[in-house]
Amino acid sequence: MSSIEDHELPKANVTRVLKQALPPGTALQKNAKLAINRAATVFISYITSLSLDTAKSNNHKTISTSDVLKAMEVAELDHLIPQLKVRLQEYQTLQNEKKQRKKDKQNDPTASSTGTKRGLDDDEEDDEEQEDTAGDKVESRKKAKDNGNDDSTTLSSTEPMEE
């Protein structure tokens, strides 16, 4: 049988949620963060288990939103359902907006660089940028060797390294 540590939520994600939920400047002890992390893990596991039971009783193989909402009722957390529905609607709206922006970007003919004419000045600027980038790569490799890092794959970026 597995323990709760095997299924814990990522600590960074829990900490991020805590920082957003608490007033600015609020400090939490390490043990408090651990307790909240474990409580959230247990809560999510419990609701997931109830949702799975609901889905199976309806002969579904996949847990749906209605199964989760029914699980909240079974767990006697009815008072959280309206807020959960609002948050779900907000999330779905954000996801739809993201998809629409991506779709608009793909369909925007001005976003593509194919078929544009370049002047002589553009070529000179590109040559200067390439020279700068090549110099940055050489300097980056030298710094990496000095630091004992000989892995050239970590230096394949054309952006200069920050110190």
C-alpha positions as CSV (number, residue, x, y, z in Angstrom):
1,M,0.0,0.0,0.0
2,S,1.3,3.5,-0.8
3,S,1.8,6.3,1.6
4,I,0.7,9.9,1.3
5,E,4.3,11.0,0.5
6,D,4.0,9.0,-2.8
7,H,1.1,11.2,-4.0
8,E,2.0,14.6,-2.5
9,L,1.3,17.7,-4.6
10,P,4.4,19.6,-5.8
11,K,5.5,21.9,-2.9
12,A,6.2,24.8,-5.2
13,N,2.6,24.8,-6.5
14,V,1.1,24.6,-3.0
15,T,3.4,27.4,-1.8
16,R,2.3,29.6,-4.8
17,V,-1.4,29.0,-4.0
18,L,-0.7,29.8,-0.3
19,K,1.0,33.1,-1.2
20,Q,-1.9,34.1,-3.4
21,A,-4.5,33.2,-0.7
22,L,-2.8,34.8,2.3
23,P,-2.4,38.5,2.9
24,P,1.0,39.9,1.8
25,G,3.7,39.6,4.4
26,T,2.2,36.5,6.1
27,A,4.9,34.0,7.0
28,L,4.3,30.3,7.3
29,Q,6.5,27.8,9.1
30,K,7.9,24.9,7.2
31,N,5.7,22.5,9.2
32,A,2.6,24.5,8.4
33,K,3.3,24.3,4.7
34,L,3.9,20.6,5.0
35,A,0.6,20.1,6.9
36,I,-1.3,22.1,4.3
37,N,0.4,20.2,1.5
38,R,-0.6,16.9,3.0
39,A,-4.2,18.1,3.8
40,A,-4.6,19.2,0.2
41,T,-3.3,15.9,-1.1
42,V,-5.7,14.0,1.1
43,F,-8.6,16.2,0.1
44,I,-7.9,15.8,-3.6
45,S,-7.4,12.1,-3.3
46,Y,-10.7,11.8,-1.4
47,I,-12.7,13.8,-3.9
48,T,-11.0,11.9,-6.8
49,S,-12.0,8.6,-5.2
50,L,-15.6,9.7,-4.7
51,S,-15.7,11.1,-8.3
52,L,-14.4,7.8,-9.6
53,D,-17.1,5.9,-7.7
54,T,-19.7,8.2,-9.2
55,A,-18.3,7.7,-12.7
56,K,-18.3,4.0,-12.4
57,S,-21.9,3.9,-11.1
58,N,-22.9,5.7,-14.3
59,N,-20.9,3.3,-16.4
60,H,-18.4,6.0,-17.4
61,K,-14.7,5.3,-17.8
62,T,-13.7,9.0,-17.5
63,I,-14.4,11.3,-14.6
64,S,-16.4,14.3,-15.8
65,T,-17.2,17.6,-14.2
66,S,-20.6,16.3,-13.1
67,D,-19.0,13.4,-11.3
68,V,-16.8,15.8,-9.4
69,L,-19.8,18.0,-8.5
70,K,-21.7,14.9,-7.3
71,A,-18.7,13.8,-5.2
72,M,-18.7,17.2,-3.6
73,E,-22.4,16.6,-2.6
74,V,-21.6,13.1,-1.3
75,A,-18.8,14.6,0.8
76,E,-21.3,17.1,2.1
77,L,-19.4,20.1,0.6
78,D,-22.5,21.4,-1.2
79,H,-21.7,25.0,0.0
80,L,-18.5,25.0,-2.2
81,I,-20.2,23.9,-5.4
82,P,-21.4,27.4,-6.5
83,Q,-17.9,28.8,-6.1
84,L,-16.4,25.8,-7.8
85,K,-18.7,26.3,-10.8
86,V,-17.7,30.0,-11.0
87,R,-14.0,29.1,-11.0
88,L,-14.5,26.4,-13.6
89,Q,-16.3,28.9,-15.9
90,E,-13.5,31.4,-15.4
91,Y,-10.9,28.7,-16.3
92,Q,-12.8,27.5,-19.4
93,T,-13.1,31.1,-20.6
94,L,-9.4,31.6,-20.2
95,Q,-8.7,28.4,-22.1
96,N,-11.0,29.5,-24.9
97,E,-9.4,32.9,-25.1
98,K,-6.0,31.3,-25.3
99,K,-7.1,29.0,-28.1
100,Q,-8.7,31.9,-30.0
101,R,-5.5,34.0,-29.7
102,K,-3.4,31.1,-31.0
103,K,-5.9,30.6,-33.9
104,D,-5.9,34.3,-34.7
105,K,-2.1,34.3,-34.7
106,Q,-1.9,31.4,-37.1
107,N,-4.4,33.1,-39.4
108,D,-2.8,36.5,-39.3
109,P,-0.9,37.1,-42.6
110,T,1.2,40.0,-41.1
111,A,2.6,37.7,-38.5
112,S,4.4,35.6,-41.1
113,S,7.8,36.7,-42.4
114,T,7.4,34.8,-45.7
115,G,7.2,36.9,-48.8
116,T,8.5,40.1,-47.3
117,K,11.1,42.1,-49.2
118,R,14.3,43.1,-47.5
119,G,16.5,46.0,-48.2
120,L,20.3,46.3,-48.2
121,D,20.3,47.8,-44.7
122,D,18.5,44.8,-43.4
123,D,21.3,42.5,-44.6
124,E,24.0,44.6,-43.0
125,E,22.1,44.5,-39.6
126,D,21.7,40.8,-39.9
127,D,25.5,40.4,-40.6
128,E,26.3,42.5,-37.5
129,E,23.9,40.5,-35.3
130,Q,25.5,37.2,-36.5
131,E,29.0,38.4,-35.7
132,D,27.9,39.5,-32.2
133,T,26.2,36.2,-31.6
134,A,29.2,34.2,-32.8
135,G,31.5,36.2,-30.4
136,D,29.0,35.6,-27.6
137,K,29.0,31.9,-28.2
138,V,32.8,31.7,-28.1
139,E,32.9,33.7,-24.9
140,S,30.2,31.5,-23.4
141,R,32.1,28.4,-24.2
142,K,35.3,29.8,-22.7
143,K,33.4,30.7,-19.5
144,A,31.8,27.2,-19.4
145,K,35.2,25.5,-19.7
146,D,36.6,27.7,-17.0
147,N,33.7,26.6,-14.7
148,G,34.3,23.0,-15.5
149,N,31.2,22.7,-17.8
150,D,32.3,21.2,-21.1
151,D,28.8,20.4,-22.3
152,S,28.3,22.2,-25.6
153,T,24.6,21.4,-25.7
154,T,24.0,23.9,-22.9
155,L,25.6,26.6,-24.9
156,S,23.7,26.2,-28.1
157,S,21.6,29.3,-27.4
158,T,22.3,32.4,-29.5
159,E,21.7,34.6,-26.5
160,P,24.6,35.7,-24.3
161,M,25.0,34.1,-20.9
162,E,24.0,36.1,-17.8
163,E,26.4,36.2,-14.9
